[in-house]
Amino acid sequence: MKDDSYSSVHASLANGGAEVRQLAQHALAVLAADGPGRGDGLGRKLEQLLEAFLSSDEDKRHDMLMRLRQDGVPIGDIIDHILPAVARIMGERWAADQISFAHVTIGTARLQEAVRVLGWHDKTRQRVAETAPVILLIIPKPEHHTLGAFVLADQWRRMGFRVDIAIDQHPRQIADMLRKRRYVMIGITAAGRRTLASARELVDTIRLTAARATPIFVGGAVLDRDIDVLAITGADHVARDAGSALRVCGLVDAGWEAPSLVTNDHAGPRHDRR
């Protein structure tokens, strides 16, 4: 039987419908910007991408992504706008009970793998200097919404940072990482309220372990809720995108803007978002 959190998730997605449409429109604008006469059938192209990532046919996904690249869509735009739009539409279909939880979980894992593969093919990421500043991005134990974090890490790498991603790590393991490497900024992702207790424990561990004061921020869908995230977690800042995270942590002054960290990728059970 569905618990109360099922209803809260459905309500959350209903309230976010405009945001889903806005991101989809942005993705369509990216697709349309790459040549004249491409406005026709763009909505169908997003639908085809959705079907490709829900399908077990790997060739279908490869062909769709290859077609986008051949059409001149930059890899960064595919990662920043098009794949998150597919994830949001997938989440919306799931909330409407049009696709199953298993479909969403597998589909989101495929989207995440696409981010990794596309990033590998972009040679600019391979030119990041060994001496470049390093950012640590933590996806805490209760958190299953990972696609947005991987997109975020890819954006920072394009800006010349090195990024370590820690998934489902115990605070002791995070402490070990901090003893071995110096980070210029640490981010913690949180989709819902239940992740904040883990975030607090991580913040306390970071404060006790880091050799020097390192700015800590929290990002993710939890920022859309009426919650005092800083008071609960003890973090220094909250940030919704890659650029604002760098700015509030004092790493850049202004300028670069990125898509929202919130992708509603729903790579986890419905009751995980409270």
N, C-alpha and C positions, 0 to 999 in steps of 0.2 A: 504494500500500500504506500502511496506517496505521502511523505511528511510535509510539514508546513513550508519547508525550504523549497520544495518544488514550486509552490505558488509564488514564493518570492523571486525565484529565478525567472518564471514566466512574466511576472510583473516588471522585473528589471529589463528584460528584453523588449517588452512592449514599450517601455519608456525610452529605450534606446533605438526604436525603430527609425527615427529621423536620422540618427547617427549612422545606422547601417546604410540607409539610402544615400546619405551624404558621401560616405566612403565609396560606395559603389559608383556614384556619379563622378567622383574624383578618378576612380580607376577607368571609367569609360572615357573621361577627358584625356587621360594619358594615352589610351588606345587611339582615340580620335586625332591626337596631335601629331601622329607620325605619318601623315600623308593625306592628300585630298581624297574625298569620296569614301572615307573609311567610317563615316558616321552610321551607315546602314549596318544593322545586324550586330552592333557592339554589345547590346544586352544579351543577344544570343551567344556571343563569344564568352561572356562571363558565365553563362549557363553551361556552355560546353566545358569550360575550365572546371566548374563545380562537378560536373558529371565525370570528368577525367580523374579528378582526385578522389572521387567516391568509387571509381572502378578499380577492379583488380588488374586491369590491363596496363602494365607499365609503359608500353609503347604509346598508348593514347596520351599519357601525361607528357612523355618526352616529345611527342610530335607537337602538342599544343604549345609547349614552352619554346621549342625550336622555331615554330611559326612566328611567335611574338618577337623573338630575337631577329629573325629574318625580315620582319616588318619594320625593324629599326627601333623597337621599344628598348630603352636602356635596361641593363640588368638591375640597376638601382631602383628604377621605377617598378619593375616586376616585383621586387622584394618589398619595397616600401608601400606600394599602393594596391597592386593587383592581387597578390597572394593574400594579404590581410582582408581585402574585400571578399574574396572567395571564402575565407574562414568565417567572416561575419555572416555571410549569407547561409553558410553551412549551419552556424549556430542558431540562426533564425528559423531554419527549417526544422532543426532538432526541437526547438522550443515549441514549435507548432505541431510536434509529433508527426512530421512528414518523413523524417528519417530516424533511424535508431541510434542509440548511444554508441553501439559498436561501429556503425558507419562513421559517426563523428570522430571517435577516438582514432580509428585507422586513417580517416581522411586527413585529420590534423597532423598525424605523424608523417604522412606523405608530404604535406605542405612544409613541415619543418625540414624534412630531408631535401626538398626542393631549394629552400633557402641555403642550406649547406652546399649543395652541388653548384648552384648558380654562383655563390660567393667564391667557390674554388675555381670556377672558370674565369672569374674576373681577375686579371693579373695585378690590378692595383692593390688588392689586398695582400698579395704575396710580396709586395715591396715595402711593407711596414718595417721600419728599422728595428733591430734587436734592442736598441737603446730607447725606443719609443716609450712614453709613459704607459703604465698598465692599469686597467680598470678591472675590478672584480665585480661580477654580476651574480647574485645569489638567488636561486629559486628554492625557497624553503621546503621542508619535508611535506607539509600538508598541501602544497601547491601543485596542481596538475596542468595549469594553463601556461604553456611554455613557448608557444609560437612567437608571441610578442617580444619575449626576452631575446630570442634568437635574431629577430629582425632588428631589435635595438643594438645588439652586439655587432651585427653586420654594419649598421650605420656608423658606429664609432670606429670600426676598422677602416671604413672608407675615409674617415677624417684623420687617420694616421695614428690611432691608438691601438695598443694591443689589448685584448680582452680575454680574461679567464672567466669561464662559466662554471659555477658550482651548483649541481643539481642534487637535491635530496641528501645534502651532507649534514652530518651531525655537527653541532657547534665545535666539538673537539677537532674535527677535521678542518673546519674553517680556521681555527686557531693555528693548526699546523701550517696551513697555506700562508697565513699572515706572518709566521715566523720565518718562512723561506723566501718570501717575496714582498717587496714594498709596493703598495698601491697608491695611486693618486686620488682615487675615488672608489667608493663601494656602494653598489645599488642592491636593493632587496625588492623583489616583485611580490605583489599580493593582490589576489583577485577578490578575496572576501574577508570577512571579519575573523574567521577561524584561523587565518594565517598570521594574524597580528601578534599572537602570543609567541609564536616561533620567531617572528621578526624581533620582538623585544629581547628574547634570549640571545639572538644573534648580535644585536646591537651591544648588549652588555659584554658579550665575549670579545667583540671587536675592540671596544673601549679598553678592556683589560689587557689585550694581547698586542695590539698594534704598537710598533716601536715609536711612532709619532702620531699626532692627531691627524686622522684621515676623515674627510667629510663623508657622511653616510646619508643616502636618500632612499625613500620608499616610493615606488611607482606601481602602476597597475590599476585595474578596475575598482579597487577599494577606494580610490580617490573620488569616485562618483557617488559614494555613499556619505551619509551625514554622520561622519565619524571623525574625531580628532586624532588623526593618525600619528601626529608627532607626539602628542601626550601619551598615547598608548605604547608606542614603540621606543620613544626616546631618540629617534633619528634626528638628524640636523635639518633635513629638508624633505619636501615632497616634490616630485617632478613628473610631468605627463609625457615628455618626449626627450629625445637624445640631446637636443640643443639646450633646452631649459635645465636639464640635469647638469650639464657642463657649466652653465652660467651660474646657477645657484651654489654650485660647489667651487666656484672661483676659477674654473679652468679656461673659460672664454668670457669675453665681455658681452658680446651680442652677435647677432647675424644669423647663424645657420639654424634653420627650422626643420624639424622632422615630423613625420606623422605621429599621432598619438601612440603611447605605449599600450593603450587599451585596444585589444583586438577581439575580445570575447571569443577566443578560439575554442573554448569549451572542450579541452582535452582532458576531461575528468567528469566524475559523476555530478548529477544535477545538485545533489544535496551538499556539494563541496562549496557552493557559493551561498553565504548566509548574510 
